[in-house]
Amino acid sequence: MAIAHMITYETGSVDTIIAQTVAYKERELDRSPPEGFLSVSIYANEETDSVIFLTEWESAEHLAETADQAPWEAAQDLNETFSDKVTATTFKIIS
């Protein structure tokens, strides 16, 4: 079952989170996508000082495998350093 995984960063450093997230996307997801990866989108709302990192996966297992790898963990740790609050939610993709 395909899933979407959404991470929301609430931050006073929107530009920093955007730069780090785009760098991870280009360096890891675009160049050598992990198994089961489908797509990625990055959204920013400067009015609410938040950035959303939305990925789609063939399954929760594929996401879990990637989330256990050093590049993903390093990117998330760095973004968390510059965030006031981080929330993550996973959804089943219906259509």
Disulfide bonds with the S-S distance in Angstrom:
none
